[in-house]
Amino acid sequence: MRRMPLALWALVIAAFAMGADEFVVAGVVEEIAGALDVSIGAVGLFESAYAIGVASC
């Protein structure tokens, strides 16, 4: 059985981390809104802007 190159493992881990980041932030939107003293909708827009930036790269 062939082993996967280290660089490929690094790409897999990076893709997982960037994808998981979207779901982690979605669970703490209320806390972020409270800490920044903004509305929940504003935090959602910030998260959407980040997701669009990540997807466009």
PDB file of N, CA, C and O in Angstrom, chain B, residues numbered from 101:
ATOM      1  N   MET B 101       0.839  -1.180   0.000  1.00  0.00           N
ATOM      2  CA  MET B 101       0.000   0.000   0.000  1.00  0.00           C
ATOM      3  C   MET B 101       0.890   1.251   0.000  1.00  0.00           C
ATOM      4  O   MET B 101       1.858   1.332   0.755  1.00  0.00           O
ATOM      5  N   ARG B 102       0.548   2.222  -0.855  1.00  0.00           N
ATOM      6  CA  ARG B 102       1.324   3.459  -0.943  1.00  0.00           C
ATOM      7  C   ARG B 102       0.968   4.409   0.182  1.00  0.00           C
ATOM      8  O   ARG B 102      -0.195   4.520   0.572  1.00  0.00           O
ATOM      9  N   ARG B 103       1.967   5.089   0.697  1.00  0.00           N
ATOM     10  CA  ARG B 103       1.743   6.088   1.734  1.00  0.00           C
ATOM     11  C   ARG B 103       1.469   7.443   1.098  1.00  0.00           C
ATOM     12  O   ARG B 103       2.014   7.770   0.043  1.00  0.00           O
ATOM     13  N   MET B 104       0.627   8.217   1.747  1.00  0.00           N
ATOM     14  CA  MET B 104       0.312   9.544   1.254  1.00  0.00           C
ATOM     15  C   MET B 104       1.464  10.489   1.612  1.00  0.00           C
ATOM     16  O   MET B 104       1.963  10.443   2.736  1.00  0.00           O
ATOM     17  N   PRO B 105       1.893  11.341   0.679  1.00  0.00           N
ATOM     18  CA  PRO B 105       2.981  12.277   0.967  1.00  0.00           C
ATOM     19  C   PRO B 105       2.604  13.255   2.088  1.00  0.00           C
ATOM     20  O   PRO B 105       1.429  13.562   2.292  1.00  0.00           O
ATOM     21  N   LEU B 106       3.603  13.726   2.792  1.00  0.00           N
ATOM     22  CA  LEU B 106       3.394  14.643   3.905  1.00  0.00           C
ATOM     23  C   LEU B 106       2.698  15.928   3.464  1.00  0.00           C
ATOM     24  O   LEU B 106       1.846  16.449   4.184  1.00  0.00           O
ATOM     25  N   ALA B 107       3.048  16.434   2.304  1.00  0.00           N
ATOM     26  CA  ALA B 107       2.424  17.666   1.803  1.00  0.00           C
ATOM     27  C   ALA B 107       0.927  17.474   1.587  1.00  0.00           C
ATOM     28  O   ALA B 107       0.146  18.397   1.820  1.00  0.00           O
ATOM     29  N   LEU B 108       0.526  16.308   1.154  1.00  0.00           N
ATOM     30  CA  LEU B 108      -0.898  16.039   0.948  1.00  0.00           C
ATOM     31  C   LEU B 108      -1.629  15.987   2.282  1.00  0.00           C
ATOM     32  O   LEU B 108      -2.752  16.478   2.396  1.00  0.00           O
ATOM     33  N   TRP B 109      -0.997  15.395   3.289  1.00  0.00           N
ATOM     34  CA  TRP B 109      -1.587  15.387   4.631  1.00  0.00           C
ATOM     35  C   TRP B 109      -1.765  16.817   5.137  1.00  0.00           C
ATOM     36  O   TRP B 109      -2.787  17.141   5.741  1.00  0.00           O
ATOM     37  N   ALA B 110      -0.782  17.664   4.894  1.00  0.00           N
ATOM     38  CA  ALA B 110      -0.871  19.056   5.329  1.00  0.00           C
ATOM     39  C   ALA B 110      -2.042  19.762   4.655  1.00  0.00           C
ATOM     40  O   ALA B 110      -2.743  20.544   5.298  1.00  0.00           O
ATOM     41  N   LEU B 111      -2.262  19.499   3.380  1.00  0.00           N
ATOM     42  CA  LEU B 111      -3.390  20.098   2.670  1.00  0.00           C
ATOM     43  C   LEU B 111      -4.721  19.590   3.213  1.00  0.00           C
ATOM     44  O   LEU B 111      -5.670  20.361   3.353  1.00  0.00           O
ATOM     45  N   VAL B 112      -4.794  18.309   3.517  1.00  0.00           N
ATOM     46  CA  VAL B 112      -6.025  17.730   4.072  1.00  0.00           C
ATOM     47  C   VAL B 112      -6.345  18.368   5.420  1.00  0.00           C
ATOM     48  O   VAL B 112      -7.491  18.740   5.671  1.00  0.00           O
ATOM     49  N   ILE B 113      -5.355  18.495   6.279  1.00  0.00           N
ATOM     50  CA  ILE B 113      -5.575  19.080   7.601  1.00  0.00           C
ATOM     51  C   ILE B 113      -5.968  20.558   7.481  1.00  0.00           C
ATOM     52  O   ILE B 113      -6.850  21.024   8.202  1.00  0.00           O
ATOM     53  N   ALA B 114      -5.324  21.286   6.584  1.00  0.00           N
ATOM     54  CA  ALA B 114      -5.656  22.700   6.386  1.00  0.00           C
ATOM     55  C   ALA B 114      -7.080  22.858   5.865  1.00  0.00           C
ATOM     56  O   ALA B 114      -7.805  23.739   6.326  1.00  0.00           O
ATOM     57  N   ALA B 115      -7.495  22.027   4.917  1.00  0.00           N
ATOM     58  CA  ALA B 115      -8.856  22.107   4.388  1.00  0.00           C
ATOM     59  C   ALA B 115      -9.879  21.782   5.470  1.00  0.00           C
ATOM     60  O   ALA B 115     -10.923  22.428   5.555  1.00  0.00           O
ATOM     61  N   PHE B 116      -9.584  20.787   6.293  1.00  0.00           N
ATOM     62  CA  PHE B 116     -10.492  20.451   7.389  1.00  0.00           C
ATOM     63  C   PHE B 116     -10.596  21.605   8.376  1.00  0.00           C
ATOM     64  O   PHE B 116     -11.692  21.943   8.822  1.00  0.00           O
ATOM     65  N   ALA B 117      -9.473  22.207   8.718  1.00  0.00           N
ATOM     66  CA  ALA B 117      -9.475  23.304   9.693  1.00  0.00           C
ATOM     67  C   ALA B 117     -10.262  24.500   9.173  1.00  0.00           C
ATOM     68  O   ALA B 117     -11.016  25.117   9.925  1.00  0.00           O
ATOM     69  N   MET B 118     -10.097  24.831   7.908  1.00  0.00           N
ATOM     70  CA  MET B 118     -10.833  25.961   7.347  1.00  0.00           C
ATOM     71  C   MET B 118     -12.318  25.657   7.261  1.00  0.00           C
ATOM     72  O   MET B 118     -13.136  26.551   7.479  1.00  0.00           O
ATOM     73  N   GLY B 119     -12.687  24.441   6.955  1.00  0.00           N
ATOM     74  CA  GLY B 119     -14.096  24.068   6.901  1.00  0.00           C
ATOM     75  C   GLY B 119     -14.726  23.999   8.275  1.00  0.00           C
ATOM     76  O   GLY B 119     -15.866  24.427   8.453  1.00  0.00           O
ATOM     77  N   ALA B 120     -14.006  23.471   9.246  1.00  0.00           N
ATOM     78  CA  ALA B 120     -14.528  23.362  10.606  1.00  0.00           C
ATOM     79  C   ALA B 120     -14.686  24.739  11.231  1.00  0.00           C
ATOM     80  O   ALA B 120     -15.567  24.939  12.067  1.00  0.00           O
ATOM     81  N   ASP B 121     -13.857  25.681  10.844  1.00  0.00           N
ATOM     82  CA  ASP B 121     -13.929  27.035  11.383  1.00  0.00           C
ATOM     83  C   ASP B 121     -15.304  27.652  11.146  1.00  0.00           C
ATOM     84  O   ASP B 121     -15.824  28.363  12.006  1.00  0.00           O
ATOM     85  N   GLU B 122     -15.885  27.386  10.000  1.00  0.00           N
ATOM     86  CA  GLU B 122     -17.208  27.929   9.690  1.00  0.00           C
ATOM     87  C   GLU B 122     -18.249  27.432  10.690  1.00  0.00           C
ATOM     88  O   GLU B 122     -19.102  28.207  11.121  1.00  0.00           O
ATOM     89  N   PHE B 123     -18.195  26.172  11.059  1.00  0.00           N
ATOM     90  CA  PHE B 123     -19.197  25.597  11.945  1.00  0.00           C
ATOM     91  C   PHE B 123     -18.965  25.989  13.401  1.00  0.00           C
ATOM     92  O   PHE B 123     -19.926  26.133  14.157  1.00  0.00           O
ATOM     93  N   VAL B 124     -17.730  26.161  13.800  1.00  0.00           N
ATOM     94  CA  VAL B 124     -17.427  26.554  15.179  1.00  0.00           C
ATOM     95  C   VAL B 124     -17.975  27.953  15.450  1.00  0.00           C
ATOM     96  O   VAL B 124     -18.609  28.182  16.480  1.00  0.00           O
ATOM     97  N   VAL B 125     -17.738  28.872  14.547  1.00  0.00           N
ATOM     98  CA  VAL B 125     -18.196  30.243  14.734  1.00  0.00           C
ATOM     99  C   VAL B 125     -19.719  30.302  14.725  1.00  0.00           C
ATOM    100  O   VAL B 125     -20.303  31.111  15.446  1.00  0.00           O
ATOM    101  N   ALA B 126     -20.366  29.478  13.937  1.00  0.00           N
ATOM    102  CA  ALA B 126     -21.832  29.481  13.885  1.00  0.00           C
ATOM    103  C   ALA B 126     -22.436  29.120  15.233  1.00  0.00           C
ATOM    104  O   ALA B 126     -23.554  29.543  15.531  1.00  0.00           O
ATOM    105  N   GLY B 127     -21.742  28.363  16.045  1.00  0.00           N
ATOM    106  CA  GLY B 127     -22.255  27.973  17.341  1.00  0.00           C
ATOM    107  C   GLY B 127     -22.080  29.020  18.427  1.00  0.00           C
ATOM    108  O   GLY B 127     -22.716  28.934  19.477  1.00  0.00           O
ATOM    109  N   VAL B 128     -21.239  29.994  18.191  1.00  0.00           N
ATOM    110  CA  VAL B 128     -20.968  31.002  19.221  1.00  0.00           C
ATOM    111  C   VAL B 128     -21.278  32.420  18.737  1.00  0.00           C
ATOM    112  O   VAL B 128     -20.675  33.387  19.203  1.00  0.00           O
ATOM    113  N   VAL B 129     -22.206  32.535  17.814  1.00  0.00           N
ATOM    114  CA  VAL B 129     -22.552  33.841  17.244  1.00  0.00           C
ATOM    115  C   VAL B 129     -23.071  34.783  18.328  1.00  0.00           C
ATOM    116  O   VAL B 129     -22.702  35.957  18.353  1.00  0.00           O
ATOM    117  N   GLU B 130     -23.913  34.288  19.211  1.00  0.00           N
ATOM    118  CA  GLU B 130     -24.476  35.155  20.254  1.00  0.00           C
ATOM    119  C   GLU B 130     -23.391  35.686  21.184  1.00  0.00           C
ATOM    120  O   GLU B 130     -23.425  36.852  21.577  1.00  0.00           O
ATOM    121  N   GLU B 131     -22.433  34.837  21.535  1.00  0.00           N
ATOM    122  CA  GLU B 131     -21.354  35.279  22.413  1.00  0.00           C
ATOM    123  C   GLU B 131     -20.459  36.315  21.734  1.00  0.00           C
ATOM    124  O   GLU B 131     -20.016  37.275  22.364  1.00  0.00           O
ATOM    125  N   ILE B 132     -20.203  36.109  20.453  1.00  0.00           N
ATOM    126  CA  ILE B 132     -19.387  37.074  19.701  1.00  0.00           C
ATOM    127  C   ILE B 132     -20.117  38.407  19.616  1.00  0.00           C
ATOM    128  O   ILE B 132     -19.512  39.463  19.802  1.00  0.00           O
ATOM    129  N   ALA B 133     -21.423  38.360  19.334  1.00  0.00           N
ATOM    130  CA  ALA B 133     -22.211  39.589  19.238  1.00  0.00           C
ATOM    131  C   ALA B 133     -22.199  40.335  20.571  1.00  0.00           C
ATOM    132  O   ALA B 133     -22.068  41.559  20.596  1.00  0.00           O
ATOM    133  N   GLY B 134     -22.332  39.610  21.668  1.00  0.00           N
ATOM    134  CA  GLY B 134     -22.302  40.254  22.980  1.00  0.00           C
ATOM    135  C   GLY B 134     -20.947  40.851  23.297  1.00  0.00           C
ATOM    136  O   GLY B 134     -20.866  41.954  23.837  1.00  0.00           O
ATOM    137  N   ALA B 135     -19.882  40.137  22.970  1.00  0.00           N
ATOM    138  CA  ALA B 135     -18.533  40.624  23.264  1.00  0.00           C
ATOM    139  C   ALA B 135     -18.180  41.853  22.439  1.00  0.00           C
ATOM    140  O   ALA B 135     -17.482  42.745  22.921  1.00  0.00           O
ATOM    141  N   LEU B 136     -18.655  41.906  21.202  1.00  0.00           N
ATOM    142  CA  LEU B 136     -18.342  43.040  20.326  1.00  0.00           C
ATOM    143  C   LEU B 136     -19.395  44.134  20.388  1.00  0.00           C
ATOM    144  O   LEU B 136     -19.232  45.195  19.786  1.00  0.00           O
ATOM    145  N   ASP B 137     -20.487  43.874  21.123  1.00  0.00           N
ATOM    146  CA  ASP B 137     -21.591  44.817  21.261  1.00  0.00           C
ATOM    147  C   ASP B 137     -22.190  45.194  19.902  1.00  0.00           C
ATOM    148  O   ASP B 137     -22.422  46.368  19.613  1.00  0.00           O
ATOM    149  N   VAL B 138     -22.434  44.177  19.081  1.00  0.00           N
ATOM    150  CA  VAL B 138     -23.097  44.353  17.789  1.00  0.00           C
ATOM    151  C   VAL B 138     -24.263  43.371  17.723  1.00  0.00           C
ATOM    152  O   VAL B 138     -24.414  42.515  18.595  1.00  0.00           O
ATOM    153  N   SER B 139     -25.082  43.500  16.686  1.00  0.00           N
ATOM    154  CA  SER B 139     -26.232  42.605  16.549  1.00  0.00           C
ATOM    155  C   SER B 139     -25.785  41.236  16.039  1.00  0.00           C
ATOM    156  O   SER B 139     -24.701  41.083  15.475  1.00  0.00           O
ATOM    157  N   ILE B 140     -26.647  40.252  16.253  1.00  0.00           N
ATOM    158  CA  ILE B 140     -26.362  38.898  15.762  1.00  0.00           C
ATOM    159  C   ILE B 140     -26.286  38.895  14.240  1.00  0.00           C
ATOM    160  O   ILE B 140     -25.487  38.167  13.651  1.00  0.00           O
ATOM    161  N   GLY B 141     -27.124  39.714  13.606  1.00  0.00           N
ATOM    162  CA  GLY B 141     -27.092  39.821  12.145  1.00  0.00           C
ATOM    163  C   GLY B 141     -25.765  40.341  11.623  1.00  0.00           C
ATOM    164  O   GLY B 141     -25.276  39.896  10.585  1.00  0.00           O
ATOM    165  N   ALA B 142     -25.181  41.293  12.357  1.00  0.00           N
ATOM    166  CA  ALA B 142     -23.881  41.835  11.940  1.00  0.00           C
ATOM    167  C   ALA B 142     -22.802  40.767  12.026  1.00  0.00           C
ATOM    168  O   ALA B 142     -21.941  40.677  11.151  1.00  0.00           O
ATOM    169  N   VAL B 143     -22.846  39.961  13.077  1.00  0.00           N
ATOM    170  CA  VAL B 143     -21.871  38.870  13.203  1.00  0.00           C
ATOM    171  C   VAL B 143     -22.073  37.871  12.063  1.00  0.00           C
ATOM    172  O   VAL B 143     -21.101  37.354  11.513  1.00  0.00           O
ATOM    173  N   GLY B 144     -23.316  37.601  11.712  1.00  0.00           N
ATOM    174  CA  GLY B 144     -23.596  36.707  10.586  1.00  0.00           C
ATOM    175  C   GLY B 144     -23.041  37.245   9.283  1.00  0.00           C
ATOM    176  O   GLY B 144     -22.503  36.492   8.471  1.00  0.00           O
ATOM    177  N   LEU B 145     -23.171  38.551   9.083  1.00  0.00           N
ATOM    178  CA  LEU B 145     -22.610  39.161   7.872  1.00  0.00           C
ATOM    179  C   LEU B 145     -21.091  39.088   7.860  1.00  0.00           C
ATOM    180  O   LEU B 145     -20.491  38.839   6.814  1.00  0.00           O
ATOM    181  N   PHE B 146     -20.461  39.304   9.011  1.00  0.00           N
ATOM    182  CA  PHE B 146     -19.008  39.176   9.096  1.00  0.00           C
ATOM    183  C   PHE B 146     -18.569  37.754   8.762  1.00  0.00           C
ATOM    184  O   PHE B 146     -17.594  37.544   8.041  1.00  0.00           O
ATOM    185  N   GLU B 147     -19.303  36.784   9.297  1.00  0.00           N
ATOM    186  CA  GLU B 147     -18.975  35.373   9.031  1.00  0.00           C
ATOM    187  C   GLU B 147     -19.173  35.044   7.548  1.00  0.00           C
ATOM    188  O   GLU B 147     -18.378  34.310   6.962  1.00  0.00           O
ATOM    189  N   SER B 148     -20.221  35.583   6.954  1.00  0.00           N
ATOM    190  CA  SER B 148     -20.454  35.360   5.520  1.00  0.00           C
ATOM    191  C   SER B 148     -19.344  35.974   4.674  1.00  0.00           C
ATOM    192  O   SER B 148     -18.893  35.374   3.699  1.00  0.00           O
ATOM    193  N   ALA B 149     -18.910  37.166   5.052  1.00  0.00           N
ATOM    194  CA  ALA B 149     -17.820  37.805   4.314  1.00  0.00           C
ATOM    195  C   ALA B 149     -16.546  36.975   4.405  1.00  0.00           C
ATOM    196  O   ALA B 149     -15.824  36.830   3.418  1.00  0.00           O
ATOM    197  N   TYR B 150     -16.269  36.430   5.591  1.00  0.00           N
ATOM    198  CA  TYR B 150     -15.105  35.566   5.751  1.00  0.00           C
ATOM    199  C   TYR B 150     -15.231  34.320   4.865  1.00  0.00           C
ATOM    200  O   TYR B 150     -14.271  33.920   4.206  1.00  0.00           O
ATOM    201  N   ALA B 151     -16.419  33.713   4.856  1.00  0.00           N
ATOM    202  CA  ALA B 151     -16.625  32.493   4.063  1.00  0.00           C
ATOM    203  C   ALA B 151     -16.451  32.787   2.573  1.00  0.00           C
ATOM    204  O   ALA B 151     -15.874  31.976   1.849  1.00  0.00           O
ATOM    205  N   ILE B 152     -16.933  33.912   2.118  1.00  0.00           N
ATOM    206  CA  ILE B 152     -16.768  34.271   0.705  1.00  0.00           C
ATOM    207  C   ILE B 152     -15.296  34.488   0.382  1.00  0.00           C
ATOM    208  O   ILE B 152     -14.821  34.090  -0.682  1.00  0.00           O
ATOM    209  N   GLY B 153     -14.577  35.123   1.306  1.00  0.00           N
ATOM    210  CA  GLY B 153     -13.145  35.323   1.106  1.00  0.00           C
ATOM    211  C   GLY B 153     -12.386  34.005   1.036  1.00  0.00           C
ATOM    212  O   GLY B 153     -11.490  33.853   0.206  1.00  0.00           O
ATOM    213  N   VAL B 154     -12.730  33.061   1.887  1.00  0.00           N
ATOM    214  CA  VAL B 154     -12.069  31.765   1.878  1.00  0.00           C
ATOM    215  C   VAL B 154     -12.420  30.997   0.595  1.00  0.00           C
ATOM    216  O   VAL B 154     -11.560  30.349  -0.001  1.00  0.00           O
ATOM    217  N   ALA B 155     -13.677  31.077   0.181  1.00  0.00           N
ATOM    218  CA  ALA B 155     -14.103  30.341  -1.003  1.00  0.00           C
ATOM    219  C   ALA B 155     -13.501  30.915  -2.280  1.00  0.00           C
ATOM    220  O   ALA B 155     -13.318  30.189  -3.257  1.00  0.00           O
ATOM    221  N   SER B 156     -13.194  32.205  -2.283  1.00  0.00           N
ATOM    222  CA  SER B 156     -12.680  32.823  -3.502  1.00  0.00           C
ATOM    223  C   SER B 156     -11.181  32.591  -3.706  1.00  0.00           C
ATOM    224  O   SER B 156     -10.649  32.872  -4.780  1.00  0.00           O
ATOM    225  N   CYS B 157     -10.508  32.083  -2.687  1.00  0.00           N
ATOM    226  CA  CYS B 157      -9.054  31.855  -2.812  1.00  0.00           C
ATOM    227  C   CYS B 157      -8.720  30.654  -3.611  1.00  0.00           C
ATOM    228  O   CYS B 157      -7.543  30.344  -3.797  1.00  0.00           O
TER     229      CYS B 157
END
